[in-house]
Structure formats: structure tokens, C-alpha cells
Amino acid sequence: MKIIKYTKQKGNTYRVDLENESIILYDDILIKEELLLKKQLSEKELEKIKKENENLNTYYKVLKYLNKKMRTEKEVIEFLKKENIEEEKKEEILKKLKKEKYLNEEKYLEAYINDKIKFTKDGPEKIKDNLKKLGLKEEEINLKLESIESYIWYEKIEKIIAKKMLQNKTDSEYRLKNKIKIYLLTNGYPKEMVTELLEKVKQTKDIEIIKKEKAKLENKLKRKYSDTTLIYQVKNRLLQKGFTLEEVKDVYKE
């Protein structure tokens, strides 16, 4: 089959015009097969070139996928499955990616943890669980997490507690701390750290909060209750909200 001409296309591709058809090939294929030096191709040679070009096209798709962000080997395998790539070809692509340093799980692990520490509220256990789901080995995850200084987790917990305390408008100290504790444990922070830091903080706005809650409850319940019954019902609701008996007594002394 006679080669008529080559025409440069976008990116790293060329259109190759043959007697009976035109095909788009990557320049890597042209160089590898020395096509610029040839004027004829057999059917067998053409099929081989098409197959190599198809494989290279898949490889570039994976590179594009990796360029969006770092990926684990498991994520790349899942991507190749969606592309319906045969098993043997998957292995070749993975081997090439590792050889050319596009797939490096040690760097991925480090970058992932650093990003989660800087840009999210995730604690070490949540980070660990997510990394395991991405296919990374638990031993390697543990080693990397253990290398993180504990003060970093303490600082993250302190910031979260401070923000939650500042935002509180309705909860008693007891209820608020319980909510914060659940939030922090759900986000993967160690129970010992959470308990230790929560014990050190004090809700300074309790008196204002209980006053507002008292007024809100009185306004709501006065349609149904009055006099001592109203007082009893309001006090009872305040206690249910987590305010202490002393706090409830104090607000009624004023």
C-alpha cells in the first residue's frame, strides 16, 4: 500500500494519506516505525501500526487522567476497566507509568495527607480510611501518619472547637461539647485528644444563651401554661437542653 503524504495535525499527531484510506498517527509511532523513510506499507505492517497507535492513544488518555490530579494504582486500574482495556494491555500500561514515574504511590500518599491537613477538617483516622479505600497499603499509611507531629492534630482540634464555640447561639455548654465531640470523632480525631481539649474549654456565653432560651420557651409555652406551672415547664425544658440546675436557678434569680 502506497504512502501518499504526511500532514501535521494538532498536538503530536499526523494524518497519513494512503492509497485507500487516511489514518491519524502519533508522531511517536512515525519515529518508532521509521515511516517517514518508507513509501510503501504491507497490510500486515499497517495493522501492526494501527494497533500500536491504538495502544498509545489509550496511554495518552491515562496520562490526561493523571494530569488532572495524582492517582493511585487502584484508580488507574478502575479507569482502564471503564475503557475496556484488555488485561495484558493494562499490565503494560501500569508498568510503563511506574517506569516513567507517573504512578508513584509514596508521593501520592504524602501529597494526599498534606492536602487533607491543610485544606480539610479530616482527622487521621478518616484520612486513613479514605486512603485504604483508594487501595493504598495500611502499613504504609500508618507509617506516614505516625510521622506527623501530634501538635498538628491538636492545633486542628483546637481550631474546630474554638469555631464551634464561637458559633454557638442556643446550646448549653454540656450539649455543645457533646455535639463537638461527636463531630470530631466522626471526622477521625483520636478520642483521647478530643476529650483532653474539650475538658480545657469553657463556654463563656452560657448566661446569655440561657436567657435567650428562657425567653423563647416562655413565649412558646405561655399560651398553654401560666404562673408556677409555666415556670416549672420552662425550667424543665432548660434542664433537658443540658443547662445545669445552678444555671437555671441563677437565671431565675435575676
Long-range contacts (C-beta under 8 A, 24 or more apart in sequence): 1-40, 1-41, 1-42, 1-43, 1-46, 2-39, 2-40, 3-35, 3-38, 3-39, 3-40, 3-41, 6-30, 6-35, 6-36, 18-46, 23-50, 23-53, 24-53, 25-49, 25-53, 26-53, 26-56, 26-57, 26-60, 28-56, 29-53, 29-56, 55-89, 55-92, 58-83, 58-85, 58-89, 58-93, 59-93, 59-96, 62-93, 62-97, 63-102, 66-97, 66-102, 66-103, 70-107, 70-108, 70-111, 70-112, 71-103, 71-108, 72-105, 72-108, 72-134, 72-135, 72-136, 73-103, 73-105, 73-135, 74-134, 74-135, 75-134, 75-135, 76-103, 105-136, 105-140, 106-140, 108-136, 109-136, 109-140, 109-141, 109-144, 110-144, 113-144, 113-145, 113-148, 117-148, 117-152, 117-156, 121-156, 121-160, 121-187, 122-187, 122-188, 123-153, 123-156, 123-157, 123-184, 123-187, 123-188, 123-189, 123-190, 124-148, 124-153, 124-188, 124-189, 124-190, 125-188, 125-189, 125-190, 126-187, 126-188, 127-188, 128-188, 129-188, 150-193, 153-189, 153-190, 153-193, 154-193, 154-197, 156-189, 157-184, 157-189, 157-193, 157-194, 157-197, 158-197, 160-184, 161-197, 161-198, 161-201, 162-201, 165-201, 165-203, 168-203, 168-205, 168-209, 169-209, 169-212, 170-209, 170-212, 170-213, 171-209, 171-241, 171-242, 172-203, 172-206, 172-209, 172-210, 172-241, 172-242, 172-243, 172-244, 172-247, 173-202, 173-203, 173-206, 173-242, 174-242, 174-243, 174-244, 175-241, 175-242, 176-203, 176-242, 177-201, 177-203, 178-242, 206-243, 206-247, 207-247, 207-250, 207-251, 210-238, 210-243, 210-247, 210-248, 210-251, 211-251, 213-238, 213-241, 213-243, 214-238, 214-251
